[in-house]
């Protein structure tokens, strides 16, 4: 197995996993002082392939959780397609529950910290793993590692990441139109249709039980996600003053300071009208989204956005997020746009008074999610077939 330790804070690749010697030495010293010797050793290419026989396929994730999640899930899918390979997942930050759950009961797999992009570390890692291929997931290809791998005849794929400095990649699988544009030219032999594979990891079915538990005798639930702390504070204040608070509960995420309670501390009892709940644990997002009468996203990462659309409840966005969707989605849905709390309250009031209209809006959101999920399934199957053909 590759050296591994409990979760460490994410660090920029340019410092902890780039190619500059002094920052690498500093991060290595810090790791050793903290007892993270496995991470320090792995940074310089001291990796071990999983036991067993077969060529090694290396999936290389970055520091953020979604990058590691994508790598772990893709590894599991490849394992079911190719039983002969030994599979390795490396990352810059460890998320033990996530990785352990995805890799449970899989044979000939290993997971742990990966190497930096210094030439010496790259050579050592390639010598030790001798990979058939490297697949970068959710992170741009490392310049030195890609060049050295290609020089040795190692195949290279990049999934859900911009081109960066990559040259000579066999195939790229962009998740967004913005990523696809960076792959224009001869940077990759093949560029797949834009498809966000993270939709395959989105919880597509959730029961609206939170509505009856929190709402008790029929209170409506409203969800606001994202925005700066000042915006969230103003939003909460405006909602509490609106008629919506007389028969509703407001859920706000990630964690505003002005909430009455956090969802992690909620005792599963019905709440009173006008209660403000901070959704401080992302695992609640699917339940919140499907139980809400309507949602408003001031800002949202891709997983939150897809979860919002999958819920089948009306979703509105800020002007900035609406504009950004052109770069983030192959076919952005037509969502309600509201620029400030007053505009959101006006839209929510309309939704509250129009059951049929609310269902139409929610159904349109859900159809957009399933369109993307079907496209992502087709692209994933093409990727897995490519790996199978190797």
C-alpha positions as CSV (number, residue, x, y, z in Angstrom):
1,X,0.0,0.0,0.0
2,X,1.0,3.6,-0.5
3,X,1.8,5.5,2.8
4,X,-1.3,7.1,4.2
5,X,-2.3,9.1,7.2
6,X,-5.4,10.8,8.7
7,X,-6.8,13.8,6.9
8,X,-4.5,16.8,6.5
9,X,-5.5,20.3,5.4
10,X,-5.5,21.0,1.7
11,X,-2.5,22.8,0.3
12,X,-1.8,24.4,-3.0
13,X,0.0,22.2,-5.5
14,X,2.3,25.1,-6.4
15,X,3.7,25.0,-2.9
16,X,3.3,21.4,-1.5
17,X,3.1,19.4,-4.7
18,X,4.7,21.6,-7.3
19,X,8.3,21.4,-8.6
20,X,10.1,24.2,-6.6
21,X,12.6,22.7,-4.2
22,X,12.5,25.2,-1.3
23,X,8.7,25.1,-0.7
24,X,8.8,21.3,-1.0
25,X,11.5,21.0,1.6
26,X,9.5,23.3,3.9
27,X,6.4,21.3,3.6
28,X,8.3,18.1,4.0
29,X,9.8,19.4,7.2
30,X,6.4,20.5,8.5
31,X,5.0,17.0,7.8
32,X,7.8,15.3,9.7
33,X,7.4,17.6,12.6
34,X,3.7,16.7,12.7
35,X,4.5,13.0,12.5
36,X,3.2,12.7,8.9
37,X,6.2,10.7,7.7
38,X,4.2,8.7,5.2
39,X,3.0,11.9,3.4
40,X,6.5,13.4,3.4
41,X,8.0,10.2,1.9
42,X,5.2,9.9,-0.7
43,X,5.8,13.5,-1.8
44,X,9.3,12.4,-3.0
45,X,8.0,9.4,-4.9
46,X,8.4,6.6,-2.2
47,X,5.3,4.7,-3.3
48,X,4.5,1.0,-3.3
49,X,2.1,-0.6,-5.7
50,X,-0.6,-2.9,-4.3
51,X,0.4,-6.6,-3.9
52,X,-0.5,-9.0,-6.6
53,X,0.1,-9.3,-10.3
54,X,-0.9,-7.2,-13.2
55,X,0.0,-3.8,-14.7
56,X,-0.6,-0.7,-12.6
57,X,-3.2,2.0,-13.5
58,X,-2.6,5.1,-11.5
59,X,-5.4,7.6,-10.7
60,X,-4.0,10.9,-9.5
61,X,-6.4,13.2,-7.6
62,X,-5.7,16.6,-6.2
63,X,-6.3,18.2,-2.8
64,X,-10.1,19.0,-2.8
65,X,-12.7,16.5,-1.7
66,X,-14.5,16.4,-5.0
67,X,-11.3,15.5,-6.9
68,X,-10.6,12.6,-4.5
69,X,-14.3,11.5,-4.6
70,X,-14.2,11.4,-8.4
71,X,-10.9,9.5,-8.4
72,X,-12.2,6.9,-5.9
73,X,-15.5,6.3,-7.7
74,X,-13.7,6.1,-11.1
75,X,-11.3,3.6,-9.6
76,X,-14.2,1.4,-8.4
77,X,-15.8,1.6,-11.8
78,X,-12.5,0.6,-13.5
79,X,-12.1,-2.3,-11.1
80,X,-15.4,-3.8,-12.3
81,X,-14.3,-3.3,-15.9
82,X,-10.7,-4.6,-15.6
83,X,-10.0,-7.3,-13.0
84,X,-6.5,-7.9,-14.2
85,X,-5.1,-4.5,-13.3
86,X,-3.7,-3.3,-10.0
87,X,-5.2,0.1,-9.3
88,X,-3.6,3.0,-7.4
89,X,-5.3,6.2,-6.2
90,X,-3.1,9.1,-4.9
91,X,-4.2,12.4,-3.5
92,X,-2.8,15.5,-1.9
93,X,-5.3,15.5,1.0
94,X,-6.7,12.4,2.6
95,X,-10.5,11.9,3.2
96,X,-10.5,8.5,4.9
97,X,-14.2,7.8,5.2
98,X,-14.8,8.8,1.5
99,X,-11.9,6.7,0.2
100,X,-12.5,3.7,2.5
101,X,-16.1,3.5,1.5
102,X,-15.4,3.7,-2.2
103,X,-12.6,1.1,-2.1
104,X,-14.1,-1.3,0.4
105,X,-14.0,-5.0,-0.7
106,X,-12.0,-4.2,-3.8
107,X,-8.9,-6.3,-4.5
108,X,-5.6,-5.3,-5.8
109,X,-6.1,-1.6,-5.0
110,X,-4.0,0.9,-3.0
111,X,-4.6,4.5,-1.9
112,X,-2.4,7.1,-0.3
113,X,-0.6,10.4,-0.7
114,X,1.0,11.1,-4.0
115,X,4.3,12.6,-5.2
116,X,5.1,16.3,-6.0
117,X,6.1,17.3,-9.5
118,X,9.9,17.7,-8.9
119,X,11.8,15.6,-11.5
120,X,13.5,13.4,-8.8
121,X,10.1,12.5,-7.3
122,X,8.6,11.9,-10.7
123,X,11.3,9.5,-11.7
124,X,11.1,7.6,-8.5
125,X,7.3,7.3,-8.6
126,X,7.3,6.1,-12.2
127,X,10.1,3.6,-11.5
128,X,8.2,2.2,-8.5
129,X,4.8,2.0,-10.0
130,X,5.7,1.5,-13.7
131,X,2.1,2.4,-14.6
132,X,0.3,1.4,-17.8
133,X,-1.6,4.7,-17.6
134,X,-2.1,7.8,-15.4
135,X,-5.6,9.3,-15.1
136,X,-5.8,12.7,-13.5
137,X,-9.2,13.3,-11.9
138,X,-10.4,16.7,-11.0
139,X,-7.0,18.2,-11.2
140,X,-4.7,19.4,-14.0
141,X,-1.9,17.2,-15.2
142,X,1.4,17.7,-13.6
143,X,3.9,19.1,-16.1
144,X,7.0,17.0,-15.3
145,X,5.0,13.9,-14.5
146,X,3.1,14.0,-17.7
147,X,6.2,14.6,-19.8
148,X,8.2,11.8,-18.1
149,X,5.2,9.4,-18.4
150,X,4.7,10.1,-22.0
151,X,8.5,9.6,-22.7
152,X,8.1,6.1,-21.2
153,X,5.1,5.3,-23.3
154,X,2.6,5.6,-20.5
155,X,-0.9,6.6,-21.5
156,X,-2.4,9.7,-20.0
157,X,-6.0,10.9,-19.5
158,X,-7.4,14.0,-17.8
159,X,-10.9,13.9,-16.4
160,X,-12.7,17.0,-15.2
161,X,-9.9,19.5,-15.4
162,X,-8.6,22.2,-17.7
163,X,-5.6,21.6,-20.0
164,X,-3.2,23.8,-18.1
165,X,0.3,23.1,-19.5
166,X,-0.7,19.6,-20.7
167,X,0.6,18.4,-24.1
168,X,0.3,14.9,-25.6
169,X,-2.7,13.6,-23.5
170,X,-4.4,10.7,-25.1
171,X,-7.9,11.9,-24.2
172,X,-9.5,14.6,-22.2
173,X,-12.9,14.5,-20.5
174,X,-14.0,18.1,-19.8
175,X,-16.8,18.6,-17.3
176,X,-17.6,22.2,-18.4
177,X,-17.6,24.3,-21.6
178,X,-14.8,26.4,-20.0
179,X,-12.6,23.3,-19.6
180,X,-13.4,22.1,-23.1
181,X,-12.2,25.4,-24.6
182,X,-8.8,25.0,-22.9
183,X,-8.3,21.7,-24.8
184,X,-8.7,23.2,-28.2
185,X,-5.8,22.5,-30.6
186,X,-3.5,19.5,-30.3
187,X,-3.3,19.3,-26.6
188,X,-5.2,16.0,-26.6
189,X,-5.7,13.3,-29.2
190,X,-9.4,13.1,-28.3
191,X,-11.7,15.5,-26.4
192,X,-14.9,14.0,-25.2
193,X,-18.3,15.8,-25.2
194,X,-18.8,18.1,-22.2
195,X,-20.3,16.0,-19.4
196,X,-20.1,16.4,-15.6
197,X,-19.4,13.0,-14.2
198,X,-20.2,14.3,-10.8
199,X,-23.9,14.0,-11.7
200,X,-23.4,10.3,-11.4
201,X,-22.4,10.8,-7.8
202,X,-25.4,13.0,-7.0
203,X,-28.1,11.5,-4.9
204,X,-30.9,11.4,-7.4
205,X,-33.7,10.1,-5.2
206,X,-34.5,11.5,-1.8
207,X,-37.7,11.5,0.3
208,X,-39.2,14.8,1.4
209,X,-39.6,13.5,5.0
210,X,-37.7,16.6,6.3
211,X,-40.8,18.6,5.3
212,X,-43.1,16.8,7.7
213,X,-40.6,16.5,10.5
214,X,-39.6,20.1,10.6
215,X,-42.8,21.6,9.3
216,X,-45.1,19.7,11.6
217,X,-48.5,21.1,10.9
218,X,-47.8,22.3,7.4
219,X,-45.0,24.9,7.6
220,X,-43.2,25.5,4.3
221,X,-39.4,25.1,4.2
222,X,-37.2,27.5,2.2
223,X,-33.5,27.1,1.4
224,X,-30.9,29.7,0.8
225,X,-27.3,28.5,0.0
226,X,-24.1,30.5,-0.5
227,X,-23.2,34.1,-0.5
228,X,-21.0,36.1,1.7
229,X,-21.7,36.3,5.5
230,X,-23.0,39.8,5.1
231,X,-25.5,38.7,2.4
232,X,-26.7,35.8,4.5
233,X,-27.2,38.0,7.5
234,X,-29.2,40.5,5.4
235,X,-31.1,37.6,3.8
236,X,-32.1,36.1,7.2
237,X,-33.2,39.5,8.5
238,X,-35.3,40.2,5.5
239,X,-37.0,36.8,5.5
240,X,-37.8,37.1,9.2
241,X,-39.6,40.4,8.4
242,X,-41.5,38.9,5.5
243,X,-44.9,37.1,5.5
244,X,-43.1,33.9,4.5
245,X,-41.8,33.6,8.1
246,X,-45.4,33.4,9.5
247,X,-45.8,29.9,8.1
248,X,-42.3,28.8,7.2
249,X,-38.9,27.7,8.3
250,X,-35.7,29.0,6.6
251,X,-32.7,26.8,6.1
252,X,-29.4,28.5,5.3
253,X,-26.1,27.1,4.4
254,X,-23.2,26.7,4.8
255,X,-23.3,28.1,8.4
256,X,-24.6,31.6,9.2
257,X,-24.1,33.0,12.6
258,X,-27.6,34.4,13.0
259,X,-29.4,31.0,12.9
260,X,-31.6,29.8,15.8
261,X,-30.1,26.3,15.7
262,X,-27.9,24.1,13.5
263,X,-29.3,21.0,11.8
264,X,-26.7,18.8,13.4
265,X,-28.1,19.8,16.8
266,X,-31.8,19.5,15.8
267,X,-33.7,16.9,17.9
268,X,-36.1,15.9,15.1
269,X,-39.0,17.7,16.6
270,X,-41.2,20.1,14.7
271,X,-40.1,23.7,14.6
272,X,-42.0,26.8,15.1
273,X,-42.8,29.3,12.4
274,X,-40.1,31.8,11.7
275,X,-37.2,29.4,12.8
276,X,-33.9,29.8,11.0
277,X,-31.8,26.6,10.7
278,X,-28.2,26.5,9.7
279,X,-27.4,23.5,7.5
280,X,-24.0,22.9,8.8
281,X,-23.5,19.4,7.4
282,X,-23.5,18.9,3.6
283,X,-24.9,15.4,4.0
284,X,-28.2,17.1,4.7
285,X,-28.3,18.9,1.3
286,X,-30.3,16.2,-0.6
287,X,-33.0,16.1,2.1
288,X,-33.1,19.9,2.3
289,X,-33.3,20.4,-1.4
290,X,-36.2,18.0,-2.0
291,X,-38.2,19.2,1.1
292,X,-37.9,22.9,0.3
293,X,-40.8,24.7,-1.3
294,X,-38.1,26.7,-3.3
295,X,-34.4,27.2,-3.2
296,X,-32.1,30.2,-3.8
297,X,-28.5,29.7,-4.7
298,X,-26.4,32.8,-4.3
299,X,-23.4,30.7,-5.1
300,X,-22.9,27.0,-5.4
301,X,-20.2,24.4,-6.2
302,X,-21.0,21.9,-8.9
303,X,-22.1,19.2,-6.5
304,X,-24.5,21.5,-4.7
305,X,-25.9,22.9,-7.9
306,X,-26.6,19.4,-9.3
307,X,-28.1,18.3,-6.1
308,X,-30.4,21.3,-6.2
309,X,-31.6,20.6,-9.7
310,X,-32.0,16.8,-8.9
311,X,-34.5,17.6,-6.1
312,X,-37.2,18.7,-8.5
313,X,-38.2,21.8,-6.5
314,X,-38.0,25.3,-7.9
315,X,-34.5,26.8,-7.9
316,X,-33.4,30.4,-8.3
317,X,-29.9,31.8,-8.6
318,X,-28.1,35.1,-8.2
319,X,-27.2,37.1,-11.4
320,X,-23.5,36.1,-11.0
321,X,-24.3,32.4,-10.8
322,X,-26.7,32.7,-13.7
323,X,-24.0,34.2,-15.8
324,X,-21.4,31.6,-14.7
325,X,-23.7,28.8,-15.7
326,X,-22.8,29.4,-19.4
327,X,-19.2,28.3,-18.6
328,X,-20.2,25.6,-16.1
329,X,-22.9,23.6,-18.0
330,X,-23.3,22.3,-21.5
331,X,-27.0,23.4,-21.6
332,X,-27.8,25.7,-18.7
333,X,-31.4,25.6,-17.5
334,X,-33.6,28.7,-17.4
335,X,-33.7,29.5,-13.7
336,X,-35.3,32.3,-11.8
337,X,-32.8,35.1,-11.2
338,X,-33.0,37.3,-8.2
339,X,-30.4,39.9,-7.3
340,X,-31.1,40.7,-3.6
341,X,-33.2,39.5,-0.7
342,X,-36.2,41.6,-1.6
343,X,-36.3,40.0,-5.1
344,X,-35.9,36.5,-3.6
345,X,-38.8,37.2,-1.2
346,X,-41.0,38.4,-4.1
347,X,-40.2,35.3,-6.1
348,X,-40.7,32.9,-3.2
349,X,-44.1,34.6,-2.5
350,X,-45.1,33.9,-6.1
351,X,-44.0,30.2,-5.7
352,X,-45.9,29.9,-2.5
353,X,-49.1,31.0,-4.1
354,X,-48.8,28.9,-7.3
355,X,-48.7,25.1,-6.7
356,X,-48.9,24.3,-10.4
357,X,-46.3,26.8,-11.4
358,X,-44.0,25.5,-8.7
359,X,-44.3,21.9,-10.0
360,X,-43.5,23.0,-13.5
361,X,-40.4,24.9,-12.4
362,X,-39.3,21.9,-10.3
363,X,-39.9,19.5,-13.1
364,X,-37.8,21.6,-15.5
365,X,-34.9,21.6,-13.0
366,X,-35.1,17.8,-12.6
367,X,-35.2,17.2,-16.3
368,X,-32.1,19.2,-16.8
369,X,-30.3,17.2,-14.2
370,X,-31.3,13.9,-15.8
371,X,-30.3,15.1,-19.2
372,X,-26.8,15.8,-17.9
373,X,-26.7,12.5,-15.9
374,X,-27.5,10.5,-19.1
375,X,-24.8,12.3,-21.0
376,X,-22.4,11.7,-18.2
377,X,-23.2,8.0,-18.2
378,X,-22.5,7.8,-21.9
379,X,-19.2,9.6,-21.5
380,X,-18.2,7.4,-18.5
381,X,-19.0,4.3,-20.5
382,X,-16.8,5.5,-23.3
383,X,-14.0,6.2,-20.9
384,X,-14.3,2.7,-19.3
385,X,-14.3,1.1,-22.8
386,X,-11.1,3.0,-23.6
387,X,-9.5,1.6,-20.5
388,X,-10.8,-1.9,-21.3
389,X,-9.3,-1.7,-24.8
390,X,-5.8,-1.0,-23.4
